[in-house]
């Protein structure tokens, strides 16, 4: 019969405790980020008229091999169609893109993809113990959320993310669109 001393038991528990505690921390943090993604999916389903599985697969596609997100306006209301909003392309540094159908949910799309990127980082970090974890979602996303421009980079207005929802409401009426177009025409002449 093999006998173990109390000292040997303490050494084994101490050696196993560190890696297992790290595994538990990484798993729980990845799970918390994925829960955040799951809470955003119903909003994205309504805005993009997709099923939850389609939205999950699009988020997963955008998050694979990505470390940064950015967005740009690729359309204009009068070019895209009467009564429509600007079309926004969400791009990752991995070369993947997604066209946002409803510009009001751009921040939610960015948050969902950023949380999925961070969750993947926490999943992969256990097998790379010396790698530091950048779990900050804000470092992934290009947070000046909306870039409205008349074609000149000098005239780009950047709206802070806290005020983007209020600006969407303020600028969504037909009269404010007409006012913006009038100002744009006057500034070009």
Secondary structure, DSSP 8 states (H G I E B T S, - for coil): -----HHHHHHHHHHHHHHHHHHHHHHHHHHHHHHHHHHHHHHHHHHHT--HHHHHHHHHHHHTT---EEEEE---HHHH-TT----EEEEETTS-EEEES-GGGHHHHHHHHHHHHHHHHHHHHTT-TTS-----GGGTB--S-EEE-SS-GGG-EEE-GGGHHHHHHHH-SHHHHHHHHHHHHHHH-
